[in-house]
Amino acid sequence: MQRRNLLKTIGMAVGGYSVSASASGFSLAPKRILRIAHLTDIHVQPHLWAAKGFEKCLHHLQNLEVKPDLILNTGDSVMGSSGISKEKAAREWALYHKVLGSENSIPMVSCIGNHDIWCPPTGSFSEGKKWAMDESGTAGSYRSFDKNGWHIILLDSIHCRPEGTGYYARLDEAQMDWLKKDLNNTPSHTPVLVASHIPILSASVFFDGDNLKNNQWVVPGSWMHTDSAQILGLFNRHDNVKLAVSGHIHLLDRVVYNSVTYCCNGAVSGNYWMGKYKQTSPGYAIIDLFEDGSFSNQYVNYH
Ligand SMILES: [Fe+2]
């Protein structure tokens, strides 16, 4: 029997694991069941080579030796910004869809980012959130689904400030209740990946500006979830929650707290299409999810 056929036969026999040969003999490695390309903070706009850059990123991930099964976009798909005209916002979304339509053949699921939400110079963004949901192809601003043995949860981080303008990061009461039920309804042997635009827990939020004021660390509520303690408490009761990924900061970090790994996965646009943002190059993450609930998260520079 040829070696390749032998490995194939053994691989089928052990099920759930792939077999590789090493100097010390055969070793069992968990079987990858889902490959996700995590794109965040694309910030498509009509200038600064944004559309070309997005195209390059899509080509890069589709040309990988092992092509991703799914693109996970955690928001800020367009540049937007509060107070721009509806016409300008519509042109950005049209450009985003034009690039996606012609340059991508992989299914995509999306979270909503703050830049995706159009809002008038003064006033709330409820109309803009509905618009962002329509453009992102999602009926609700948060949802979950099962894919290849993993449960994937897409959260909506963006919450209108009580003053009626601007945003901060949290789940509202209805979303928190839904998340509790969703995790309760997920079998304990099913591993869970959570995605949000704004990080639930992040190290890079301490270095995204002048965070030290009067010898105190200050992290704005618009940079990291203000309800992290509640969410972490909930994750603590579900040890099948393995990985939580986000964007928003445009920086790259990984925090392991209790049994969950939190990855803030840079930005496709880097510094809003002007090169690196601090130490983080424009990129995207390849997330491999394995049958035994393990994962890998690797940031890829596509330039
Ligand atoms: Fe962003």
Residues whose N, C-alpha, C, O or C-beta is under 5 A from the ligand:
A	BS01	LIG	D41 D76 H248
